[in-house]
Amino acid sequence: MSARTQHGRITPIRVWFKWLAKQNFILYNPASDLDLPRLDRRLPRHVLTVKEAETVLAVPDLDTATGLRDRAMLETLYSTGMRRMELINLQVFDLDAERGTVMIRQGKGKKDRMVPIGERAIAWIEKYRDDVRPELAAGADEGTLFLTHLGEAFTPNRLTQLVREYVQAAAIGKSGSCHLFRHTMATLMLENGADIRYIQAILGHAELSTTQVYTQASIRQLKAIHTATHPGRMPGAGSAKRSEEGPIPPHGPLNASAALLAALDAEAEAEAGEVAPRGLPSVVADAPTARR
């Protein structure tokens, strides 16, 4: 096992026995002396360039209902950097097109957060919501934004396979799935000058390992920095916002940037290590078809 895998499996054991001892189910904590392996800091295995990201986004066949839906999902992942479960759990009313934000409810750690989303992603979501979703919503509509061809919410593995096939179909020489867009969004915004604190707030990280204190960023500041630095913005949108809000804050310390990338890599490995449940429905009907 890698050090990260050991760390991920030992941690819940320590927490479990600590709770048992605290609740007096056992006399002492036998896991108190377990040492966690030291984690190395690694850069992401794959991060897309702007051109590569646009190539993947252009793969879905927009002449089909599922292709238009998939473009909207890819644009959402790329614009917000949200996790796959956060995308799966999105509700129709979570998008605020007027403010340019999306509400992520009960994200990791059971915390809600509001994050900025680009105008281009909003346009694709609205087109899918108005033109395609009514066809997919069969029977009782529970309000889930992105639906399968059966009118149901995606399962994590189904969504992972769908996005992975689009990345493969793009033939860019890189592999990955939902988390690839999370990595890409954070890296590209860092390269464009976004402050590490803003990216941390958008991604929903409670803290970074090498940073003790972070200031609380407002949604207005998050939206401004997102519009100014995200490569998927509408043409000319960044310059106007930049003049209104003032200069973009400089990068955070290098160790904080490295910690952010390490945290993202740890998330990706944890996500990849999840065991796929048996009996998943077929994904053939939702498989991507490259535009010819």
Secondary structure as UniProt FT lines:
FT   HELIX           3..22
FT   TURN            23..24
FT   TURN            30..33
FT   HELIX           50..57
FT   TURN            62..63
FT   HELIX           65..80
FT   HELIX           84..88
FT   HELIX           92..94
FT   STRAND          95..96
FT   TURN            97..100
FT   STRAND          101..104
FT   TURN            108..109
FT   STRAND          113..116
FT   HELIX           119..131
FT   HELIX           133..136
FT   TURN            149..150
FT   HELIX           156..169
FT   TURN            170..171
FT   HELIX           178..191
FT   TURN            192..193
FT   HELIX           196..203
FT   TURN            209..210
FT   HELIX           219..229
FT   TURN            231..232
FT   TURN            235..236
FT   HELIX           237..245
FT   HELIX           254..272
FT   TURN            278..279
FT   HELIX           284..286
//
